[in-house]
Amino acid sequence: METEEKPQESLQYRESGILAAAVFAHLAAARAQGIDCERLLIDSSVDLGQTQAPNARIGREQLALLLRRLWDELGDESSGYLSRPWLPGTFAMMGHATITCPSLRRALLRSARFVAMVSDELHIKLVEDGEEARLIFHHENRKQLPNQNFVESLAVIWLRFFSWLIDRTILLERVHLAFPPPDYDEEYADMFPCRHYFDQQETCLVFNTRYLNMPLVRDAQQLSEFLARAPECLLTQYKSDNSFTGRIRRMLQSDNSIENLSLDDVAERLFTSPQTLRRRLKDEGNSWQDIKDSVRRDMAMYQLKGQETAVAEIAERLGFSEPSAFNRAFKKWTGLAPGAYREKFRG
């Protein structure tokens, strides 16, 4: 008899809100332009005294109100980070420009072209490499501002908006950030429920290319309703990543012995049967082997790029019976043999 799985903790932003440190970081550009940010916070019903406490948080509704007031005062949806302001309505126009695209791939490419038309210092690029897609965000930062929160906020917005367009959470393999860990790095589990790599050459979201072929399922009326709820609807994940796929990925990523985990083991940890788990994964468009290979690929790439571990040892750690099997799998994933991949990133 099948057992019901126990409810899992949601990965949405915590009910108490967003870390005040992250909010304050986002106000750096406004302060540089002489905006009275304390007044904006007070006008948005934020208790300044309470925000000084360690791990203080600001409610999502308060933050949404703060952002709307800030954008109105600056006349800039980029919160002051771009030399050429994003006039109010810019994001909405980007949404209308992409809503008619037939697939996520086309929508992301069109969003990148749109951004290039409204800004010459912000660049978004989609790169496909084997089974892996990278959505890259680059800000030239001509104003020389502390811009980490701005760049990562753009990545969060793109992830959530385009997940909404395909009506499916885009499950990330990992996120690379061209910055050191910030004071609010504990918030990253909510912003990006995946592995985080700081101090990288570029900031990018990494996910499986299968998402790129998925059709957009929203229409213009739904988009108008969505935009009417912005930015509140973008301050939480499109859907809490409580899918079986997401839960299994987190389990595998945190387990040091991925090679010893079987589908039966995972089903037992999720308080369900293997048969039910296979069916639920199929409903989500995945399989146990797909998920396991995805995590293996992530781990292999990380170890080949940043560590001196021998290829044979990496293969053993990831549960391959022999190095040749790992070589074949890795070449299928990336188009390169492990040794060539290592040389490419060290050359």
Disulfide bonds with the S-S distance in Angstrom:
none
